[in-house]
């Protein structure tokens, strides 16, 4: 009885945590909402040591769970391992096939694109003597932990080398991004493109023109 109570408590807490990611009708659609928050943690569930896309504890009755463990999987992800009967596992797989899961890795600047623009405006250093307005596109790598590396100017670099160097400095100074991935064995890095706009101080640009 005590074991059943503990398992039920774990399931209740898990379902609350997943409530924002699931909408239950005839089909379940899982979609992360932006901006990401610190509560949007990557979570994986294994049934009889098998990860099943779309499967989650809400698909099984509490009294059908024989054992629950929370530990790292073989890929280093924190995960919940549930032991069920072969019959229950078959039912879970059938129900999971009704789930539409977006498995694309998601990432963003903490707080969303609006906060990224604010951060760039606060931290950019316009090179001395810079005139006009210019946009530089920087390419860099985002790792699963949100860290950033390998920034480079992507296509048509500025003729003003100070602008190029400032764009690279800004990217190197960025705080870690927030990353969420959905496939345990595809925990990999990916490329991000960031446009950075340089404007002459004291000049307001409207539709490509300028007004001093």
C-alpha positions in Angstrom: 0.0 0.0 0.0 2.8 2.4 0.9 4.6 1.5 -2.4 1.4 2.3 -4.3 1.1 5.7 -2.6 4.7 6.7 -3.4 4.3 5.7 -7.1 1.0 7.6 -7.3 2.6 10.7 -5.8 5.4 10.5 -8.3 2.9 10.2 -11.2 0.9 13.2 -9.9 3.9 15.4 -9.7 5.1 14.3 -13.2 1.7 14.9 -14.7 1.6 18.4 -13.3 5.0 19.1 -14.7 3.9 17.9 -18.1 0.5 19.6 -18.1 1.8 22.6 -20.1 3.2 20.3 -22.8 0.3 18.1 -23.5 -3.3 18.6 -24.7 -5.4 15.4 -24.5 -8.1 14.7 -27.1 -8.3 11.8 -29.5 -4.7 12.7 -30.4 -2.0 14.3 -28.1 0.0 17.2 -29.5 3.2 18.0 -27.7 4.6 21.5 -28.3 6.9 23.6 -26.2 5.9 27.1 -25.5 8.3 30.0 -26.0 10.0 31.8 -24.4 11.7 28.9 -22.5 11.9 29.1 -18.8 14.1 27.4 -16.2 11.2 25.0 -15.7 11.4 23.8 -19.3 13.8 21.0 -18.5 14.5 18.1 -20.8 12.8 14.9 -19.4 12.9 11.4 -20.7 10.8 8.4 -19.6 11.8 4.8 -20.2 9.5 1.8 -20.0 11.3 -1.5 -19.4 14.5 0.3 -20.3 13.1 1.3 -23.7 12.5 5.0 -24.7 9.3 5.3 -26.8 8.6 8.6 -28.7 5.5 10.2 -27.3 5.2 7.8 -24.3 4.8 9.3 -20.8 3.7 8.1 -17.4 0.2 9.4 -18.0 -0.4 6.6 -20.4 -0.3 3.9 -17.7 -2.4 3.3 -14.5 -0.5 3.7 -11.3 -1.2 0.2 -10.1 0.2 -1.2 -13.4 3.7 0.2 -12.5 5.9 -2.4 -10.8 8.9 -0.2 -10.2 10.1 3.4 -10.6 13.7 4.6 -10.7 15.1 8.1 -11.4 18.7 7.9 -12.7 20.8 8.9 -15.7 20.4 7.0 -18.9 23.3 5.7 -21.1 23.5 9.1 -22.8 23.8 11.1 -19.6 20.2 12.4 -19.5 18.3 12.4 -16.2 15.4 10.1 -16.7 12.6 8.1 -15.0 12.7 4.3 -15.6 9.4 2.5 -15.1 8.9 -1.2 -15.0 5.6 -2.6 -16.3 4.3 -5.9 -17.6 4.8 -6.9 -21.3 1.1 -6.5 -21.8 1.1 -2.9 -20.4 4.2 -2.1 -22.5 2.3 -3.1 -25.6 -0.6 -0.9 -24.7 1.7 2.1 -24.0 3.3 1.6 -27.5 -0.2 1.6 -29.1 -1.2 4.8 -27.3 2.1 6.5 -28.0 1.5 6.0 -31.8 -1.4 8.5 -31.4 1.0 11.2 -30.1 2.3 13.8 -32.5 5.7 14.8 -31.2 7.8 17.7 -32.5 11.3 16.2 -32.0 13.2 19.3 -33.3 15.7 20.7 -30.8 14.7 24.1 -29.6 16.9 26.9 -28.3 16.7 30.6 -27.6 18.2 33.5 -25.6 17.0 33.5 -22.0 13.7 35.4 -22.0 13.2 35.3 -25.7 14.2 37.3 -28.8 13.0 40.6 -27.2 15.5 40.1 -24.4 18.2 39.2 -26.9 17.7 42.5 -28.7 17.8 44.4 -25.3 21.1 42.6 -24.4 22.7 43.5 -27.8 21.6 47.2 -27.5 23.1 47.3 -24.0 26.4 45.6 -24.7 27.3 46.7 -28.3 30.2 49.0 -28.7 30.0 51.1 -31.8 33.5 51.6 -33.3 34.9 55.1 -33.1 34.1 57.1 -36.2 31.5 54.6 -37.5 29.1 56.2 -40.0 25.7 55.1 -41.3 24.0 51.8 -40.6 25.2 48.2 -41.3 24.1 44.7 -40.4 26.5 41.9 -39.8 25.4 38.2 -39.7 27.3 36.0 -37.3 27.2 32.2 -37.3 28.0 30.2 -34.2 27.6 26.8 -32.5 25.1 26.2 -29.7 25.9 23.1 -27.5 23.3 21.0 -25.6 24.2 22.8 -22.4 23.5 26.2 -24.0 27.1 27.2 -24.3 28.3 29.0 -27.4 31.5 28.5 -29.5 33.1 29.0 -32.9 31.6 32.4 -33.9 32.4 33.6 -37.4 31.1 36.3 -39.8 28.7 34.6 -42.3 28.8 36.0 -45.8 29.7 39.6 -46.9 31.7 40.8 -43.8 31.8 44.5 -43.2 34.6 46.5 -44.9 35.1 48.0 -41.4 37.2 45.4 -39.6 36.4 47.0 -36.3 32.7 46.2 -36.9 33.5 42.5 -37.6 35.6 42.2 -34.5 32.9 43.8 -32.3 30.3 41.4 -33.7 32.5 38.5 -32.8 33.2 39.9 -29.4 29.4 40.3 -28.7 28.7 36.7 -29.6 31.6 35.4 -27.4 30.1 37.4 -24.5 26.6 36.0 -24.9 25.2 34.2 -21.9 24.2 30.5 -22.3 21.2 29.9 -24.4 18.3 27.7 -23.1 18.1 24.4 -25.0 15.5 21.7 -25.0 15.8 18.5 -27.0 13.4 15.5 -27.3 15.5 12.5 -28.5 17.8 11.2 -25.8 20.5 9.9 -28.2 20.5 13.0 -30.4 21.9 15.4 -27.8 24.1 17.3 -30.3 25.2 20.8 -31.1 23.7 22.9 -33.9 24.3 26.2 -35.8 22.7 29.5 -35.0 22.7 32.7 -37.1 22.4 36.1 -35.5 22.1 39.4 -37.3 23.8 42.3 -35.4 23.0 45.9 -36.5 25.4 48.8 -36.1 24.1 52.3 -36.2 25.9 55.6 -36.1 25.3 57.2 -32.6 22.9 60.1 -32.6 21.3 59.3 -35.9 17.8 57.9 -36.4 17.3 55.7 -39.4 13.8 55.5 -41.0 13.1 53.1 -43.8 16.7 53.1 -45.0 17.1 56.9 -44.7 18.5 58.9 -41.8 17.6 61.9 -39.8 20.2 63.6 -37.7 
